[in-house]
Amino acid sequence: MDNSKFIFGVDLDGVVGDFYGAVRTIAAEWLNKPLESLTPEVSFGLGEWGIDELGGYDRLHRFAVTQRNIFGDMKPIEHAPAILRKLSNQGIRIRIITHRLFLKFSHRTTITQTVDWLDNYDIPYWDICFMNDKGAVGAHVYIDDAPENINNLRKLGCKTIVFSNSTNRELPGPRANDWFEVEKIVMEAREEWRTGTVGLFGI
């Protein structure tokens, strides 16, 4: 890890991009159900929508990526691009860490959509890592919304912010409910890093 700069490890889906909003619209089409019949209050895996009847999450995900350009068309979470630009301008190194390459034979499409989307919304980053083991990628503080990722990172002693949504409400903080709260926590974490003090994370 480059200790000359404070590194912020940033997940994309459900944190920077409104993945659940985008996939809900696509799932309504795929399932042939009215959009309003699909609750936005989902758990990880989207079982509440009945997707297992048509092949499960992996099949829906492949359709969303290869046929509906989900990673190119999804909207950003409110304020995320602007605050990431602000953090970057403060000298914080943004490291994108995403596990989008979990389905075979769609990697080129996924990578192209991801990079084009980041550029389209002028989201700054120094590095982009497509991998499942996020703890293997050095960062001083991470943000994620997936319970499994958060738990795994914390078991490794990684300072991790929970970005709140319906999939992770049972997890303890620190958590951020919006990007203004993300900014505050990250700036506090950088100050702790600079001064060697123990603060919000306690590690």
MDAnalysis code that builds the backbone (N, CA, C; Angstrom):
import MDAnalysis as mda
import numpy as np

u = mda.Universe.empty(609, n_residues=203, atom_resindex=np.repeat(np.arange(203), 3), trajectory=True)
u.add_TopologyAttr("name", ["N", "CA", "C"] * 203)
u.add_TopologyAttr("resid", np.arange(1, 204))
u.add_TopologyAttr("resname", ["MET", "ASP", "ASN", "SER", "LYS", "PHE", "ILE", "PHE", "GLY", "VAL", "ASP", "LEU", "ASP", "GLY", "VAL", "VAL", "GLY", "ASP", "PHE", "TYR", "GLY", "ALA", "VAL", "ARG", "THR", "ILE", "ALA", "ALA", "GLU", "TRP", "LEU", "ASN", "LYS", "PRO", "LEU", "GLU", "SER", "LEU", "THR", "PRO", "GLU", "VAL", "SER", "PHE", "GLY", "LEU", "GLY", "GLU", "TRP", "GLY", "ILE", "ASP", "GLU", "LEU", "GLY", "GLY", "TYR", "ASP", "ARG", "LEU", "HIS", "ARG", "PHE", "ALA", "VAL", "THR", "GLN", "ARG", "ASN", "ILE", "PHE", "GLY", "ASP", "MET", "LYS", "PRO", "ILE", "GLU", "HIS", "ALA", "PRO", "ALA", "ILE", "LEU", "ARG", "LYS", "LEU", "SER", "ASN", "GLN", "GLY", "ILE", "ARG", "ILE", "ARG", "ILE", "ILE", "THR", "HIS", "ARG", "LEU", "PHE", "LEU", "LYS", "PHE", "SER", "HIS", "ARG", "THR", "THR", "ILE", "THR", "GLN", "THR", "VAL", "ASP", "TRP", "LEU", "ASP", "ASN", "TYR", "ASP", "ILE", "PRO", "TYR", "TRP", "ASP", "ILE", "CYS", "PHE", "MET", "ASN", "ASP", "LYS", "GLY", "ALA", "VAL", "GLY", "ALA", "HIS", "VAL", "TYR", "ILE", "ASP", "ASP", "ALA", "PRO", "GLU", "ASN", "ILE", "ASN", "ASN", "LEU", "ARG", "LYS", "LEU", "GLY", "CYS", "LYS", "THR", "ILE", "VAL", "PHE", "SER", "ASN", "SER", "THR", "ASN", "ARG", "GLU", "LEU", "PRO", "GLY", "PRO", "ARG", "ALA", "ASN", "ASP", "TRP", "PHE", "GLU", "VAL", "GLU", "LYS", "ILE", "VAL", "MET", "GLU", "ALA", "ARG", "GLU", "GLU", "TRP", "ARG", "THR", "GLY", "THR", "VAL", "GLY", "LEU", "PHE", "GLY", "ILE"])
u.atoms.positions = np.array([
    [0.846, -1.198, 0.000],
    [0.000, 0.000, 0.000],
    [0.876, 1.239, 0.000],
    [0.518, 2.225, -0.811],
    [1.241, 3.491, -0.878],
    [0.882, 4.333, 0.345],
    [1.789, 4.382, 1.321],
    [1.510, 5.131, 2.545],
    [1.779, 6.620, 2.419],
    [2.171, 7.062, 1.213],
    [2.380, 8.497, 1.029],
    [1.074, 9.230, 0.789],
    [0.032, 8.499, 0.455],
    [-1.294, 9.085, 0.238],
    [-2.343, 8.272, 0.977],
    [-3.373, 8.953, 1.441],
    [-4.499, 8.265, 2.086],
    [-5.355, 7.659, 0.991],
    [-5.598, 6.351, 1.082],
    [-6.313, 5.609, 0.037],
    [-7.714, 5.252, 0.526],
    [-8.692, 5.596, -0.286],
    [-10.098, 5.319, -0.012],
    [-10.559, 4.241, -0.976],
    [-10.848, 3.028, -0.459],
    [-11.302, 1.908, -1.275],
    [-12.810, 1.938, -1.449],
    [-13.260, 2.114, -2.676],
    [-14.668, 2.424, -2.955],
    [-15.329, 1.327, -3.781],
    [-16.375, 0.725, -3.227],
    [-17.238, -0.186, -3.980],
    [-18.137, 0.637, -4.898],
    [-18.608, 0.031, -5.975],
    [-19.455, 0.759, -6.923],
    [-20.946, 0.484, -6.735],
    [-21.362, -0.787, -6.878],
    [-22.792, -1.104, -6.941],
    [-23.447, -0.949, -5.575],
    [-24.452, -0.085, -5.509],
    [-25.144, 0.184, -4.259],
    [-24.465, 1.230, -3.402],
    [-23.317, 1.731, -3.864],
    [-22.569, 2.739, -3.106],
    [-22.379, 4.006, -3.939],
    [-21.820, 3.854, -5.130],
    [-21.651, 4.983, -6.053],
    [-22.732, 4.952, -7.129],
    [-23.052, 3.759, -7.611],
    [-24.106, 3.609, -8.610],
    [-25.365, 3.026, -7.995],
    [-26.518, 3.496, -8.463],
    [-27.807, 3.025, -7.940],
    [-28.147, 1.685, -8.583],
    [-27.405, 0.663, -8.193],
    [-27.588, -0.661, -8.779],
    [-28.981, -1.204, -8.514],
    [-29.467, -1.079, -7.297],
    [-30.755, -1.682, -6.967],
    [-31.904, -0.993, -7.704],
    [-31.813, 0.321, -7.880],
    [-32.826, 1.015, -8.665],
    [-32.811, 0.575, -10.120],
    [-31.596, 0.412, -10.673],
    [-31.474, 0.018, -12.076],
    [-31.915, -1.421, -12.300],
    [-31.473, -2.330, -11.434],
    [-31.806, -3.746, -11.653],
    [-33.290, -4.001, -11.368],
    [-33.906, -3.185, -10.541],
    [-35.346, -3.364, -10.282],
    [-36.147, -3.115, -11.559],
    [-35.789, -2.079, -12.295],
    [-36.493, -1.786, -13.546],
    [-36.276, -2.904, -14.561],
    [-35.047, -3.390, -14.657],
    [-34.741, -4.470, -15.591],
    [-35.439, -5.763, -15.168],
    [-35.460, -6.035, -13.867],
    [-36.106, -7.259, -13.375],
    [-37.605, -7.257, -13.664],
    [-38.237, -6.094, -13.575],
    [-39.671, -6.024, -13.876],
    [-39.940, -6.463, -15.314],
    [-39.086, -6.008, -16.234],
    [-39.220, -6.433, -17.627],
    [-38.948, -7.931, -17.763],
    [-37.848, -8.393, -17.159],
    [-37.411, -9.784, -17.283],
    [-38.439, -10.748, -16.700],
    [-39.056, -10.354, -15.593],
    [-40.058, -11.186, -14.926],
    [-41.463, -10.999, -15.492],
    [-41.631, -9.952, -16.318],
    [-42.951, -9.588, -16.840],
    [-43.913, -9.272, -15.689],
    [-43.420, -8.440, -14.775],
    [-44.223, -8.015, -13.627],
    [-44.265, -6.495, -13.577],
    [-45.328, -5.916, -13.019],
    [-45.352, -4.460, -12.843],
    [-44.220, -4.016, -11.911],
    [-43.602, -2.893, -12.230],
    [-42.494, -2.398, -11.420],
    [-42.898, -2.243, -9.959],
    [-44.111, -1.733, -9.729],
    [-44.540, -1.474, -8.355],
    [-44.739, -2.759, -7.546],
    [-44.785, -3.898, -8.224],
    [-44.935, -5.167, -7.501],
    [-43.598, -5.662, -6.927],
    [-42.503, -5.053, -7.352],
    [-41.179, -5.444, -6.871],
    [-40.748, -4.487, -5.764],
    [-40.723, -4.988, -4.545],
    [-40.383, -4.126, -3.415],
    [-38.959, -3.593, -3.536],
    [-38.740, -2.317, -3.215],
    [-37.370, -1.800, -3.159],
    [-36.637, -2.231, -1.890],
    [-37.361, -2.819, -0.942],
    [-36.760, -3.273, 0.319],
    [-36.298, -4.718, 0.142],
    [-35.104, -4.872, -0.416],
    [-34.610, -6.198, -0.775],
    [-33.496, -6.635, 0.159],
    [-33.268, -7.938, 0.177],
    [-32.088, -8.494, 0.824],
    [-31.073, -8.811, -0.263],
    [-29.841, -9.136, 0.157],
    [-28.801, -9.442, -0.813],
    [-29.202, -10.692, -1.599],
    [-29.211, -10.611, -2.937],
    [-29.637, -11.711, -3.786],
    [-31.001, -11.518, -4.411],
    [-31.771, -10.545, -3.919],
    [-33.045, -10.132, -4.520],
    [-34.116, -11.218, -4.502],
    [-34.076, -12.084, -3.505],
    [-35.030, -13.178, -3.433],
    [-36.470, -12.731, -3.319],
    [-36.702, -11.532, -2.800],
    [-38.067, -11.022, -2.624],
    [-38.805, -10.858, -3.953],
    [-38.103, -10.770, -5.051],
    [-38.743, -10.525, -6.345],
    [-39.177, -11.807, -7.065],
    [-38.844, -12.961, -6.535],
    [-39.223, -14.209, -7.186],
    [-38.386, -14.556, -8.397],
    [-37.131, -14.103, -8.438],
    [-36.302, -14.330, -9.622],
    [-35.891, -15.788, -9.778],
    [-35.953, -16.564, -8.703],
    [-35.565, -17.976, -8.814],
    [-36.473, -18.745, -9.766],
    [-37.688, -18.246, -9.969],
    [-38.623, -18.913, -10.878],
    [-38.108, -18.934, -12.316],
    [-37.249, -17.950, -12.665],
    [-36.770, -17.840, -14.045],
    [-35.257, -18.037, -14.149],
    [-34.662, -18.689, -13.177],
    [-33.247, -19.016, -13.312],
    [-32.330, -18.387, -12.292],
    [-32.854, -17.479, -11.457],
    [-32.066, -16.946, -10.361],
    [-31.254, -15.710, -10.694],
    [-30.484, -15.281, -9.708],
    [-29.779, -14.007, -9.794],
    [-28.754, -13.984, -10.934],
    [-27.981, -15.042, -11.091],
    [-26.935, -15.018, -12.111],
    [-27.521, -14.799, -13.504],
    [-28.655, -15.423, -13.766],
    [-29.268, -15.272, -15.092],
    [-29.816, -13.851, -15.283],
    [-30.441, -13.305, -14.259],
    [-30.907, -11.923, -14.344],
    [-29.726, -10.982, -14.537],
    [-28.653, -11.210, -13.785],
    [-27.476, -10.341, -13.884],
    [-26.898, -10.369, -15.299],
    [-26.784, -11.559, -15.872],
    [-26.244, -11.653, -17.236],
    [-27.117, -10.892, -18.226],
    [-28.428, -11.022, -18.110],
    [-29.354, -10.287, -18.976],
    [-29.159, -8.785, -18.801],
    [-29.049, -8.342, -17.549],
    [-28.907, -6.908, -17.269],
    [-27.626, -6.343, -17.871],
    [-26.545, -7.117, -17.807],
    [-25.255, -6.634, -18.320],
    [-25.196, -6.723, -19.840],
    [-25.529, -7.893, -20.397],
    [-25.288, -8.112, -21.821],
    [-26.398, -7.592, -22.725],
    [-27.620, -7.470, -22.181],
    [-28.744, -7.046, -23.017],
    [-29.297, -5.664, -22.646],
    [-29.037, -5.196, -21.446],
    [-29.631, -3.927, -21.021],
    [-28.606, -2.901, -20.515],
    [-27.311, -3.177, -20.697],
    [-26.275, -2.164, -20.449],
    [-26.371, -1.542, -19.055],
    [-26.630, -2.377, -18.041],
    [-26.904, -1.836, -16.716],
    [-25.763, -0.997, -16.167],
    [-24.522, -1.430, -16.380],
    [-23.405, -0.691, -15.802],
    [-23.088, 0.587, -16.570],
    [-23.653, 0.707, -17.766],
    [-23.502, 1.941, -18.522],
    [-24.625, 2.926, -18.300],
    [-25.820, 2.410, -17.995],
    [-27.005, 3.260, -17.929],
    [-27.456, 3.615, -16.518],
    [-26.996, 2.890, -15.496],
    [-27.494, 3.176, -14.147],
    [-27.154, 4.595, -13.715],
    [-28.000, 5.159, -12.894],
    [-27.776, 6.492, -12.361],
    [-26.849, 6.418, -11.155],
    [-26.094, 7.464, -10.903],
    [-25.276, 7.466, -9.688],
    [-26.130, 7.709, -8.451],
    [-25.648, 7.229, -7.311],
    [-26.241, 7.596, -6.032],
    [-26.102, 9.113, -5.868],
    [-27.135, 9.747, -5.340],
    [-27.152, 11.204, -5.227],
    [-25.906, 11.718, -4.504],
    [-25.265, 12.697, -5.108],
    [-24.100, 13.421, -4.585],
    [-22.792, 12.640, -4.647],
    [-22.826, 11.354, -5.021],
    [-21.588, 10.560, -5.003],
    [-20.509, 11.114, -5.928],
    [-20.803, 11.399, -7.207],
    [-19.724, 11.893, -8.075],
    [-19.092, 13.187, -7.574],
    [-19.915, 14.137, -7.155],
    [-19.378, 15.422, -6.719],
    [-18.519, 15.282, -5.475],
    [-18.944, 14.453, -4.533],
    [-18.168, 14.302, -3.292],
    [-16.897, 13.509, -3.551],
    [-16.919, 12.542, -4.445],
    [-15.680, 11.862, -4.812],
    [-14.710, 12.827, -5.472],
    [-15.212, 13.731, -6.304],
    [-14.337, 14.757, -6.879],
    [-13.749, 15.643, -5.786],
    [-14.571, 15.983, -4.821],
    [-14.108, 16.833, -3.714],
    [-13.038, 16.122, -2.888],
    [-13.266, 14.867, -2.571],
    [-12.276, 14.099, -1.816],
    [-10.974, 13.972, -2.595],
    [-11.094, 13.720, -3.892],
    [-9.902, 13.622, -4.725],
    [-9.128, 14.932, -4.734],
    [-9.841, 16.049, -4.800],
    [-9.189, 17.360, -4.793],
    [-8.513, 17.656, -3.462],
    [-8.923, 16.945, -2.403],
    [-8.296, 17.080, -1.091],
    [-7.050, 16.190, -0.974],
    [-6.697, 15.516, -2.057],
    [-5.504, 14.688, -2.051],
    [-5.734, 13.243, -1.667],
    [-6.990, 12.840, -1.538],
    [-7.308, 11.451, -1.206],
    [-7.282, 10.621, -2.486],
    [-6.607, 9.484, -2.419],
    [-6.487, 8.608, -3.584],
    [-7.687, 7.670, -3.631],
    [-8.500, 7.784, -4.674],
    [-9.694, 6.955, -4.843],
    [-9.297, 5.657, -5.535],
    [-9.569, 4.536, -4.877],
    [-9.287, 3.227, -5.445],
    [-10.610, 2.471, -5.590],
    [-11.089, 2.309, -6.813],
    [-12.328, 1.575, -7.072],
    [-12.050, 0.071, -6.916],
    [-12.878, -0.601, -6.112],
    [-12.719, -2.047, -5.895],
    [-14.098, -2.680, -6.062],
    [-14.280, -3.449, -7.126],
    [-15.600, -3.989, -7.427],
    [-15.508, -5.437, -7.887],
    [-16.483, -6.229, -7.478],
    [-16.535, -7.646, -7.859],
    [-17.563, -7.841, -8.972],
    [-17.341, -7.158, -10.090],
    [-18.283, -7.253, -11.196],
    [-17.969, -8.396, -12.160],
    [-16.807, -8.995, -12.055],
    [-16.407, -10.023, -13.021],
    [-16.663, -11.428, -12.490],
    [-17.853, -11.657, -11.945],
    [-18.125, -12.972, -11.369],
    [-18.856, -13.896, -12.329],
    [-19.255, -13.396, -13.506],
    [-19.888, -14.246, -14.508],
    [-18.967, -14.379, -15.719],
    [-18.753, -15.609, -16.168],
    [-17.893, -15.845, -17.322],
    [-18.492, -15.275, -18.597],
    [-17.603, -14.957, -19.530],
    [-17.960, -14.595, -20.901],
    [-18.658, -13.230, -21.026],
    [-18.594, -12.402, -19.980],
    [-19.139, -11.045, -20.109],
    [-18.152, -10.016, -19.569],
    [-16.886, -10.416, -19.402],
    [-15.911, -9.532, -18.763],
    [-15.618, -8.284, -19.585],
    [-15.428, -8.441, -20.899],
    [-15.132, -7.281, -21.745],
    [-16.270, -6.262, -21.677],
    [-17.509, -6.756, -21.775],
    [-18.670, -5.863, -21.716],
    [-18.736, -5.148, -20.372],
    [-18.529, -5.884, -19.301],
    [-18.599, -5.311, -17.957],
    [-17.535, -4.240, -17.756],
    [-16.309, -4.536, -18.150],
    [-15.216, -3.572, -17.963],
    [-15.458, -2.321, -18.794],
    [-15.876, -2.498, -20.041],
    [-16.125, -1.345, -20.912],
    [-17.236, -0.463, -20.354],
    [-18.348, -1.082, -19.934],
    [-19.445, -0.302, -19.357],
    [-18.988, 0.442, -18.105],
    [-18.191, -0.216, -17.281],
    [-17.759, 0.382, -16.021],
    [-16.885, 1.603, -16.259],
    [-15.877, 1.468, -17.093],
    [-14.958, 2.581, -17.343],
    [-15.682, 3.735, -18.038],
    [-16.533, 3.422, -19.012],
    [-17.287, 4.484, -19.693],
    [-18.207, 5.214, -18.720],
    [-18.823, 4.470, -17.796],
    [-19.732, 5.086, -16.820],
    [-18.975, 6.018, -15.876],
    [-17.837, 5.579, -15.390],
    [-17.027, 6.421, -14.508],
    [-16.606, 7.703, -15.229],
    [-16.201, 7.585, -16.484],
    [-15.812, 8.767, -17.249],
    [-17.009, 9.670, -17.533],
    [-18.149, 9.061, -17.836],
    [-19.339, 9.838, -18.165],
    [-19.775, 10.731, -17.009],
    [-19.611, 10.239, -15.777],
    [-20.007, 11.029, -14.610],
    [-18.814, 11.726, -13.947],
    [-17.667, 11.733, -14.642],
    [-16.471, 12.424, -14.159],
    [-16.131, 12.005, -12.728],
    [-16.147, 10.711, -12.509],
    [-15.806, 10.163, -11.194],
    [-14.309, 9.876, -11.178],
    [-13.571, 10.522, -10.294],
    [-12.116, 10.367, -10.308],
    [-11.681, 9.072, -9.631],
    [-10.619, 8.481, -10.143],
    [-10.020, 7.324, -9.480],
    [-8.589, 7.173, -9.984],
    [-7.727, 6.699, -9.096],
    [-6.348, 6.404, -9.462],
    [-6.214, 4.966, -9.936],
    [-6.980, 4.079, -9.324],
    [-6.861, 2.653, -9.613],
    [-8.259, 2.061, -9.696],
    [-8.381, 0.982, -10.471],
    [-9.629, 0.237, -10.487],
    [-9.290, -1.249, -10.437],
    [-9.882, -1.943, -9.469],
    [-9.574, -3.352, -9.220],
    [-10.863, -4.155, -9.336],
    [-10.890, -5.138, -10.224],
    [-12.031, -6.040, -10.374],
    [-11.686, -7.336, -9.648],
    [-12.157, -7.471, -8.415],
    [-11.804, -8.659, -7.652],
    [-12.752, -8.876, -6.493],
    [-12.829, -10.137, -6.048],
    [-13.711, -10.514, -4.953],
    [-13.065, -10.255, -3.599],
    [-11.784, -10.577, -3.463],
    [-11.085, -10.447, -2.187],
    [-10.637, -8.998, -2.008],
    [-11.553, -8.183, -1.543],
    [-11.277, -6.745, -1.474],
    [-10.207, -6.406, -0.442],
    [-10.064, -7.256, 0.576],
    [-9.051, -7.018, 1.582],
    [-7.641, -7.192, 1.061],
    [-7.491, -7.849, -0.099],
    [-6.168, -8.017, -0.695],
    [-5.700, -6.746, -1.389],
    [-6.602, -5.785, -1.518],
    [-6.274, -4.505, -2.145],
    [-6.104, -3.474, -1.033],
    [-4.931, -2.941, -0.883],
    [-4.667, -2.033, 0.229],
    [-5.453, -0.739, 0.151],
    [-6.063, -0.361, 1.250],
    [-6.708, 0.938, 1.407],
    [-6.711, 1.275, 2.894],
    [-6.719, 2.550, 3.199],
    [-6.754, 2.972, 4.600],
    [-8.170, 2.903, 5.169],
    [-9.156, 3.129, 4.326],
    [-10.554, 2.972, 4.726],
    [-11.340, 2.530, 3.502],
    [-12.329, 1.664, 3.719],
    [-13.151, 1.110, 2.653],
    [-14.607, 1.550, 2.860],
    [-15.375, 1.499, 1.763],
    [-16.827, 1.637, 1.874],
    [-17.468, 0.568, 1.013],
    [-18.498, -0.085, 1.565],
    [-19.191, -1.165, 0.850],
    [-20.611, -1.246, 1.385],
    [-21.479, -1.937, 0.632],
    [-22.850, -2.129, 1.117],
    [-23.190, -3.598, 1.299],
    [-22.391, -4.509, 0.728],
    [-22.701, -5.931, 0.795],
    [-22.275, -6.508, 2.142],
    [-23.199, -7.117, 2.888],
    [-22.845, -7.630, 4.222],
    [-21.651, -8.569, 4.225],
    [-21.563, -9.476, 3.259],
    [-20.444, -10.421, 3.238],
    [-19.117, -9.691, 3.075],
    [-19.082, -8.717, 2.159],
    [-17.844, -7.961, 1.950],
    [-17.447, -7.187, 3.200],
    [-18.431, -6.547, 3.816],
    [-18.153, -5.749, 5.010],
    [-17.614, -6.632, 6.132],
    [-18.261, -7.755, 6.361],
    [-17.820, -8.664, 7.420],
    [-16.422, -9.204, 7.144],
    [-16.154, -9.563, 5.891],
    [-14.836, -10.084, 5.544],
    [-13.753, -9.029, 5.731],
    [-14.037, -7.803, 5.305],
    [-13.065, -6.728, 5.475],
    [-12.790, -6.463, 6.952],
    [-13.835, -6.447, 7.740],
    [-13.654, -6.157, 9.168],
    [-12.921, -7.288, 9.880],
    [-13.131, -8.525, 9.464],
    [-12.386, -9.640, 10.054],
    [-10.893, -9.498, 9.812],
    [-10.542, -8.850, 8.708],
    [-9.141, -8.615, 8.382],
    [-8.585, -7.370, 9.073],
    [-9.433, -6.691, 9.835],
    [-8.996, -5.475, 10.515],
    [-9.054, -4.234, 9.660],
    [-9.771, -4.299, 8.528],
    [-9.879, -3.152, 7.628],
    [-10.971, -2.195, 8.116],
    [-10.647, -0.932, 8.181],
    [-11.628, 0.080, 8.551],
    [-12.659, 0.199, 7.437],
    [-13.907, -0.118, 7.736],
    [-14.922, -0.227, 6.683],
    [-16.197, 0.508, 7.068],
    [-16.628, 1.385, 6.178],
    [-17.886, 2.120, 6.334],
    [-18.997, 1.315, 5.679],
    [-20.116, 1.170, 6.372],
    [-21.318, 0.573, 5.785],
    [-22.098, 1.675, 5.077],
    [-22.348, 1.510, 3.770],
    [-23.242, 2.444, 3.088],
    [-24.648, 1.869, 3.180],
    [-25.522, 2.564, 3.866],
    [-26.809, 2.003, 4.282],
    [-27.757, 1.715, 3.127],
    [-28.331, 0.516, 3.158],
    [-29.503, 0.190, 2.358],
    [-30.189, -1.001, 3.013],
    [-31.228, -1.514, 2.391],
    [-32.046, -2.542, 3.039],
    [-31.318, -3.867, 3.203],
    [-30.191, -4.058, 2.536],
    [-29.468, -5.328, 2.643],
    [-28.580, -5.408, 3.874],
    [-28.324, -4.297, 4.544],
    [-27.276, -4.295, 5.575],
    [-27.663, -3.615, 6.882],
    [-28.942, -3.439, 7.116],
    [-29.365, -2.653, 8.281],
    [-28.985, -3.288, 9.620],
    [-28.719, -4.596, 9.626],
    [-28.387, -5.263, 10.887],
    [-26.917, -5.093, 11.259],
    [-26.105, -4.577, 10.356],
    [-24.676, -4.467, 10.626],
    [-24.364, -3.252, 11.506],
    [-23.397, -3.379, 12.402],
    [-22.997, -2.229, 13.217],
    [-22.228, -1.208, 12.388],
    [-22.197, 0.021, 12.880],
    [-21.458, 1.083, 12.212],
    [-19.968, 0.949, 12.440],
    [-19.218, 1.913, 11.955],
    [-19.701, 3.170, 11.391],
    [-20.396, 2.969, 10.049],
    [-21.443, 3.756, 9.842],
    [-22.192, 3.690, 8.611],
    [-22.519, 5.096, 8.133],
    [-22.790, 5.186, 6.832],
    [-23.187, 6.448, 6.211],
    [-24.514, 6.235, 5.511],
    [-25.444, 7.149, 5.727],
    [-26.759, 7.074, 5.087],
    [-26.813, 7.868, 3.788],
    [-25.817, 8.702, 3.544],
    [-25.725, 9.462, 2.299],
    [-24.268, 9.862, 2.105],
    [-23.992, 10.509, 0.986],
    [-22.599, 10.820, 0.671],
    [-22.041, 12.001, 1.458],
    [-22.889, 12.828, 2.020],
    [-22.376, 13.868, 2.916],
    [-21.794, 13.219, 4.169],
    [-22.445, 12.170, 4.655],
    [-21.922, 11.446, 5.806],
    [-20.655, 10.684, 5.435],
    [-20.597, 10.148, 4.205],
    [-19.366, 9.500, 3.746],
    [-18.201, 10.483, 3.804],
    [-18.424, 11.664, 3.267],
    [-17.363, 12.676, 3.243],
    [-16.850, 12.969, 4.645],
    [-17.754, 13.139, 5.581],
    [-17.368, 13.458, 6.954],
    [-16.528, 12.339, 7.570],
    [-16.972, 11.096, 7.400],
    [-16.256, 9.960, 7.993],
    [-14.876, 9.796, 7.362],
    [-14.801, 9.926, 6.042],
    [-13.515, 9.762, 5.360],
    [-12.536, 10.853, 5.774],
    [-13.004, 12.080, 5.881],
    [-12.115, 13.160, 6.297],
    [-11.644, 12.961, 7.736],
    [-12.517, 12.462, 8.595],
    [-12.117, 12.162, 9.968],
    [-11.091, 11.032, 10.000],
    [-11.311, 10.002, 9.164],
    [-10.377, 8.875, 9.110],
    [-9.012, 9.328, 8.605],
    [-9.005, 10.233, 7.644],
    [-7.706, 10.720, 7.158],
    [-6.980, 11.506, 8.243],
    [-7.714, 12.283, 9.024],
    [-7.085, 13.035, 10.100],
    [-6.507, 12.082, 11.155],
    [-7.226, 11.009, 11.455],
    [-6.708, 10.004, 12.382],
    [-5.434, 9.374, 11.824],
    [-5.425, 9.102, 10.533],
    [-4.247, 8.526, 9.878],
    [-3.060, 9.477, 9.963],
    [-3.334, 10.745, 9.733],
    [-2.261, 11.743, 9.770],
    [-1.661, 11.889, 11.162],
    [-2.515, 11.860, 12.172],
    [-2.073, 12.150, 13.538],
    [-1.762, 10.906, 14.356],
    [-2.123, 9.734, 13.813],
    [-1.882, 8.501, 14.543],
    [-2.801, 8.297, 15.732],
    [-3.955, 8.942, 15.699],
    [-4.913, 8.818, 16.802],
    [-5.922, 7.717, 16.494],
    [-6.606, 7.228, 17.548],
    [-7.663, 6.246, 17.399],
    [-8.994, 6.971, 17.547],
    [-9.868, 6.801, 16.581],
    [-11.134, 7.532, 16.621],
    [-12.327, 6.643, 16.367],
    [-13.077, 6.956, 15.331],
    [-14.357, 6.326, 15.061],
    [-14.254, 4.811, 14.919],
    [-13.218, 4.335, 14.255],
    [-13.113, 2.905, 13.980],
    [-12.532, 2.125, 15.131],
    [-11.767, 2.770, 15.967],
    [-11.202, 2.113, 17.138],
    [-10.118, 1.106, 16.835],
    [-9.576, 1.123, 15.608],
    [-8.501, 0.187, 15.230],
    [-7.433, 0.963, 14.472],
])
